[in-house]
């Protein structure tokens, strides 16, 4: 089996396992107590905090440990927004932030009557620093920007955005969960969050750094531990293991980044050659070294992941076909790229070339098998027909069936003719325009319909 999903959670690093076992005997006592066992525990905690702060690039007294990365995001955002309430209640986020950031922003709107501006991204998944700067207002209390995207790997221009925020006196919170294992975040950020299980530490440990000078009012249950920003008894053995793994992966990062980037480059180049009708998404250059995402036309994402699992490869997906809500990934939707048949590969440290070669070997047959079961066309372009327009009723059918039905009949209209697809699947709003761009056809737009939405496509070649 080959595990290709460290962007979700990395296997426990051997150094983390050793540190966890070693600290179980010393880190169980209350670090707030003055007796011998408490002193031992606080020594472990202080040493871990100093090492984590060095890795992050902040002072030890600016960093606290939290029960998770999600908790760090919510605590960081709510505390910064509350601390700057007199400035205003406006927040700025990018459209591709992790769901924890978007949920915290929605909670801010619901609980305080605040407002949130989402900055759009380009087709590669990156924000424009100028567009981000334009979203800042006089009443902006907080800005948020991830260091690198969790679904497509695109790195964000954090340093440029941080400089724009500093010029306006707005603190910038950076979600560094995906990038922290590869190195510190550059730029004048004000708050930063991370999650240990992303870099090979144990689950249940996050970190929150708040630089001195940032107005911060901790929200939630009151507690004297962790500066009041993460109430509850610290899990010292897990914290020690988390920091040990962070230091270990950092020591390997430079060499592994070069090696894994070469493997990812091979995947990016070979997948479109081996599998027809594939779109590789994300920035090809400014990206995390270990992550690549692509989408396959006419493929059920859930079926594709199951078949790859049977073939021995554990991968992830942002496809709506694998979601219980059947709504497209907000990241892929914001980028305007294909969402159906989406595959995200994130390689762990030490991934051998043979695993990547094995994946590339089985992928074409897996994709063609799923397409065959769904009745997808062998070629999306058929012979020119005689009808000026056609209507495809795909109501009640889910991704990727509406696009498959479109492709089946598209060759039956002449150049200049149209196909109207009736669909009530939310994913069609993204996938049909993406299909048009991939095929060089004109997406006319949406029209009202008695049921669902009518998506109109014109044949131009």
C-alpha positions in Angstrom: 0.0 0.0 0.0 1.2 3.5 -0.8 -0.2 6.4 1.4 -0.4 9.6 -0.7 -2.5 11.8 1.7 -0.2 13.6 4.1 -2.0 16.8 3.4 -4.8 15.3 5.5 -2.6 13.7 8.1 1.0 12.5 8.1 2.1 9.2 9.6 3.6 9.6 13.1 7.3 10.4 12.6 9.7 7.9 14.2 11.2 10.8 16.2 7.8 11.8 17.5 7.1 8.2 18.5 10.3 8.0 20.5 9.7 11.4 22.1 6.2 10.5 23.1 7.2 7.3 24.7 10.1 9.0 26.5 8.1 11.9 27.9 5.2 9.7 29.2 7.1 9.0 32.3 8.1 12.6 32.9 5.4 14.8 31.5 2.3 13.5 33.3 2.3 15.9 36.3 0.7 19.4 36.5 3.3 21.9 35.2 1.8 24.6 37.4 2.8 22.8 40.6 6.0 23.5 42.5 6.8 19.9 43.6 9.4 17.8 41.9 7.1 16.1 39.4 5.6 19.4 38.4 9.0 20.9 37.9 9.9 18.1 35.6 6.8 18.6 33.6 7.2 22.3 33.2 10.8 21.8 32.1 9.6 19.6 29.3 6.9 22.1 28.4 9.2 25.1 28.4 11.8 23.3 26.3 9.1 22.3 23.8 7.8 25.9 23.6 11.3 27.3 23.0 12.0 24.8 20.2 8.6 25.5 18.6 9.1 29.2 18.7 12.5 28.9 17.1 10.9 26.8 14.3 8.0 29.3 13.8 10.2 32.4 14.1 8.7 34.1 17.2 9.4 34.5 20.9 8.6 31.7 23.3 6.2 33.9 25.2 4.3 34.6 21.9 3.5 30.9 21.3 0.9 28.7 23.0 -0.1 25.1 22.4 -3.8 24.3 21.6 -5.8 21.1 21.4 -5.8 21.2 17.6 -5.0 23.4 14.6 -8.7 24.1 14.2 -8.9 25.3 17.8 -5.8 27.5 17.1 -7.6 29.2 14.1 -10.8 29.8 16.0 -9.0 31.1 19.1 -6.7 33.3 17.1 -9.4 34.8 15.0 -11.9 35.4 17.8 -9.3 36.8 20.1 -7.9 39.2 17.5 -11.3 40.3 16.4 -12.4 40.9 20.0 -9.2 42.7 20.8 -9.7 45.1 17.9 -13.5 45.6 18.3 -13.1 49.4 18.7 -11.4 49.5 15.3 -14.2 47.7 13.6 -15.9 44.4 12.9 -14.7 43.8 9.3 -12.5 40.8 8.4 -10.8 39.9 5.2 -10.1 36.3 4.1 -9.2 34.7 0.8 -11.8 32.6 -1.0 -9.7 29.4 -0.7 -8.9 29.4 3.0 -9.3 26.2 5.0 -12.8 25.5 6.2 -11.8 26.3 9.8 -11.0 29.9 8.8 -14.2 30.3 6.8 -16.3 28.8 9.7 -14.7 31.1 12.2 -15.4 34.1 9.8 -19.1 32.9 9.5 -19.3 32.7 13.3 -17.9 36.2 13.6 -20.7 37.4 11.3 -23.4 35.6 13.1 -22.3 36.4 16.7 -21.2 40.0 16.4 -22.9 41.3 13.3 -19.5 41.7 11.7 -18.8 41.6 8.0 -16.4 39.5 6.0 -14.8 40.2 2.5 -13.6 37.2 0.5 -10.7 38.0 -1.8 -11.0 36.0 -5.1 -8.1 34.0 -6.5 -6.9 33.4 -10.0 -7.2 30.1 -11.9 -4.0 28.9 -10.2 -5.4 29.5 -6.8 -3.4 32.5 -5.7 -4.7 35.9 -4.5 -3.4 39.2 -6.0 -1.6 41.3 -3.4 -3.1 44.4 -5.0 -6.6 42.9 -4.8 -6.1 41.9 -1.2 -4.9 45.4 -0.3 -8.0 46.9 -1.9 -10.2 44.8 0.3 -8.7 46.4 3.5 -10.9 49.1 5.0 -10.7 51.6 7.8 -12.8 49.3 10.0 -10.9 46.1 9.1 -10.0 44.4 12.4 -8.3 41.3 11.0 -7.0 39.8 7.7 -6.4 36.1 7.1 -4.3 34.3 4.4 -3.1 30.8 4.3 0.6 30.2 3.5 -0.2 27.4 1.0 -3.4 25.8 -0.1 -4.4 22.5 1.3 -6.1 21.2 -1.8 -3.9 22.3 -4.7 -0.6 23.3 -3.0 -0.4 26.8 -4.4 1.7 29.1 -2.2 0.2 32.5 -1.4 2.1 35.8 -1.6 2.1 36.1 2.2 5.0 38.6 2.5 3.5 41.1 0.1 0.1 40.8 1.7 1.6 41.2 5.2 3.4 44.3 4.1 0.1 45.8 2.8 -1.6 44.9 6.0 1.2 46.4 8.1 0.9 49.6 6.1 -2.8 49.8 7.0 -2.3 48.8 10.6 -4.2 45.5 10.2 -2.9 42.3 11.8 -2.5 39.3 9.4 -3.3 35.8 10.6 -1.5 33.1 8.6 -2.8 29.5 8.6 0.5 27.7 8.1 -0.7 24.1 8.7 0.4 22.8 5.3 3.7 24.6 5.0 5.2 24.7 8.5 6.9 21.4 8.2 8.8 22.8 5.1 10.1 26.0 6.7 9.1 29.2 8.5 6.6 31.6 7.0 8.3 34.7 5.7 6.9 38.2 6.1 5.6 40.5 8.8 2.7 38.3 9.9 1.0 39.0 13.2 -0.6 35.7 14.1 0.2 32.2 12.9 -1.4 28.8 13.4 -0.3 25.2 12.8 -1.4 21.6 13.4 1.0 18.9 14.5 -0.6 15.9 12.6 0.2 17.7 9.3 4.0 17.3 9.9 4.1 13.9 11.5 3.3 14.8 15.1 0.4 13.3 17.1 -3.1 14.5 16.5 -4.6 16.8 19.1 -1.8 19.4 19.2 -1.9 22.7 17.5 0.0 26.0 18.0 -0.9 29.6 18.0 1.6 32.4 17.8 0.5 36.0 18.6 3.2 38.6 18.2 3.7 41.2 20.9 1.8 44.4 20.2 -1.3 42.7 18.7 -4.4 43.6 20.5 -5.8 40.2 21.7 -8.7 39.4 24.0 -9.0 35.6 24.6 -12.6 34.3 24.1 -14.2 31.2 25.5 -13.6 29.5 28.9 -11.4 31.5 31.3 -8.2 29.7 32.3 -4.7 30.8 33.4 -3.0 28.1 31.3 -1.4 29.0 28.0 -2.0 32.7 28.5 -5.7 32.1 28.7 -5.8 31.2 25.0 -6.1 27.4 25.3 -7.9 26.4 28.5 -7.3 23.0 30.0 -4.5 20.7 31.1 -1.7 20.5 28.6 -1.0 17.2 27.0 2.8 17.5 27.6 3.9 14.2 26.1 2.0 14.9 22.9 3.3 18.5 22.8 6.9 17.2 23.2 6.4 14.7 20.4 4.8 17.3 18.1 7.8 19.6 18.5 10.3 16.8 18.2 8.7 15.8 14.9 8.7 19.4 13.6 12.4 19.7 14.2 13.0 16.3 12.6 11.1 17.0 9.4 12.7 20.5 9.1 16.1 18.8 9.2 15.0 16.7 6.2 13.1 19.4 4.4 15.7 20.8 2.1 16.7 17.5 0.6 13.3 16.0 0.6 11.8 19.1 -1.1 14.1 18.7 -4.1 13.4 14.9 -4.4 9.7 15.1 -3.9 9.3 18.1 -6.2 10.9 16.0 -9.0 8.4 13.2 -8.3 5.5 15.6 -8.4 6.8 17.2 -11.6 6.8 13.7 -13.1 3.1 13.2 -12.1 2.2 16.6 -13.4 3.7 15.9 -16.8 2.8 12.2 -17.2 -0.9 12.2 -16.0 -2.2 14.3 -19.0 -0.1 12.1 -21.4 -1.5 8.9 -19.9 -5.1 9.9 -19.3 -7.2 11.9 -21.8 -9.4 14.7 -20.7 -7.4 15.6 -17.5 -6.8 19.1 -16.0 -3.9 19.5 -13.6 -4.6 22.4 -11.3 -2.7 24.7 -9.0 0.5 26.7 -9.7 3.1 24.6 -11.4 6.0 26.6 -9.8 4.9 28.5 -6.7 3.6 25.4 -4.8 4.4 23.0 -2.0 6.9 20.4 -3.2 5.0 17.3 -2.3 1.4 18.0 -3.5 -0.3 17.8 -6.9 -4.0 17.8 -7.8 -5.7 16.9 -11.1 -9.3 16.4 -12.2 -10.6 13.8 -14.7 -13.6 14.5 -17.0 -16.5 12.0 -16.9 -15.4 10.3 -13.7 -17.2 9.8 -10.4 -14.7 11.0 -7.8 -15.8 8.5 -5.1 -15.6 5.5 -7.5 -12.2 6.7 -8.6 -10.9 6.9 -5.0 -12.3 3.4 -4.2 -10.7 1.9 -7.2 -7.3 3.5 -6.5 -7.6 2.2 -2.9 -8.2 -1.3 -4.2 -5.1 -0.9 -6.4 -3.1 0.0 -3.3 -3.0 3.8 -3.4 -4.5 6.0 -0.7 -5.4 9.5 -2.2 -7.7 12.3 -1.4 -10.2 14.4 -3.4 -11.9 17.7 -3.5 -14.6 16.4 -5.8 -18.2 16.9 -4.9 -18.8 13.2 -5.7 -17.0 12.3 -2.5 -18.9 14.8 -0.3 -22.0 14.0 1.7 -23.3 17.5 0.8 -22.6 16.9 -3.0 -21.4 20.4 -3.3 -18.1 21.2 -5.1 -14.9 22.0 -3.2 -15.0 25.7 -2.3 -11.3 25.9 -3.4 -11.9 24.4 -6.9 -15.0 26.5 -7.3 -13.2 29.7 -6.4 -10.5 28.8 -8.9 -13.0 28.0 -11.6 -11.5 24.7 -12.5 -13.0 21.2 -13.0 -14.1 19.5 -9.8 -15.3 16.1 -11.0 -13.0 13.2 -10.8 -10.6 15.2 -8.6 -7.5 13.5 -7.2 -5.1 15.1 -4.7 -1.8 13.4 -4.1 0.4 14.5 -1.2 3.6 12.5 -0.9 5.1 11.7 2.5 8.7 12.1 3.3 10.7 9.2 2.0 8.3 8.2 -0.8 10.2 5.9 -3.2 10.1 6.5 -6.9 8.7 3.0 -7.4 5.5 4.0 -5.6 5.0 7.0 -8.0 5.8 4.8 -11.0 3.3 2.2 -9.8 0.6 4.9 -9.4 1.2 6.1 -13.0 1.0 2.6 -14.2 -2.4 1.8 -12.8 -4.1 5.2 -13.1 -5.0 5.0 -16.9 -6.8 1.6 -16.5 -8.6 2.8 -13.3 -9.9 5.9 -14.9 -11.0 4.2 -18.1 -12.7 1.5 -16.1 -14.7 4.1 -14.1 -15.6 6.0 -17.3 -16.7 2.8 -19.0 -19.1 1.9 -16.2 -20.6 5.4 -16.3 -21.1 5.2 -20.0 -18.8 8.2 -20.8 -18.0 8.9 -24.4 -14.7 7.7 -25.8 -14.2 11.2 -27.3 -16.1 14.3 -26.3 -16.2 15.5 -29.9 -18.4 13.6 -32.3 -19.3 14.1 -36.0 -21.3 17.2 -36.8 -25.0 16.8 -36.8 -27.8 18.7 -38.4 -29.8 20.1 -35.4 -29.3 23.7 -34.4 -29.8 23.0 -30.7 -30.4 20.2 -28.3 -31.7 20.0 -24.7 -30.3 17.4 -22.3 -32.5 16.6 -19.3 -30.0 15.7 -16.5 -32.3 16.7 -13.6 -31.8 14.4 -10.6 -28.5 13.2 -11.9 -25.3 13.9 -10.0 -21.7 14.6 -10.9 -20.3 13.6 -13.4 -23.4 12.5 -15.2 -24.6 16.0 -16.5 -21.2 16.5 -18.2 -21.2 13.0 -19.6 -24.7 13.6 -21.1 -23.5 16.9 -22.5 -20.4 15.3 -24.1 -22.5 12.4 -25.6 -24.7 14.7 -27.7 -22.4 17.6 -28.4 -21.3 16.2 -31.7 -24.9 16.1 -32.8 -25.2 19.9 -33.2 -23.4 21.8 -35.9 -20.8 24.5 -35.3 -22.8 27.5 -34.0 -25.5 25.3 -32.5 -26.1 25.0 -28.8 -26.7 22.3 -26.2 -28.8 23.2 -23.1 -28.2 21.1 -20.1 -31.0 21.0 -17.4 -29.4 20.1 -14.0 -30.1 20.6 -10.3 -26.7 19.4 -9.3 -24.6 22.2 -7.7 -21.4 20.8 -9.2 -22.7 21.4 -12.8 -22.4 25.2 -12.2 -18.6 24.6 -12.1 -18.0 21.6 -14.2 -19.9 22.6 -17.3 -17.9 25.9 -17.8 -14.7 24.0 -17.0 -15.6 21.4 -19.6 -16.1 24.2 -22.2 -12.7 25.7 -21.4 -11.0 22.3 -21.7 -12.7 21.6 -25.0 -12.4 25.1 -26.5 -16.2 25.5 -26.7 -18.3 28.6 -25.7 -20.1 28.6 -22.4 -23.0 30.9 -23.0 -24.2 31.0 -19.4 -27.2 30.1 -17.2 -30.8 30.6 -18.0 -33.9 30.2 -15.7 -35.7 26.9 -15.8 -38.9 25.5 -14.3 -36.7 23.0 -12.4 -33.0 23.4 -11.7 -30.8 25.5 -13.9 -30.4 25.6 -17.7 -26.7 25.7 -18.8 -26.2 26.7 -22.4 -23.1 25.7 -24.4 -22.4 26.7 -28.0 -20.3 24.6 -30.3 -17.5 26.7 -31.9 -15.4 24.0 -33.5 
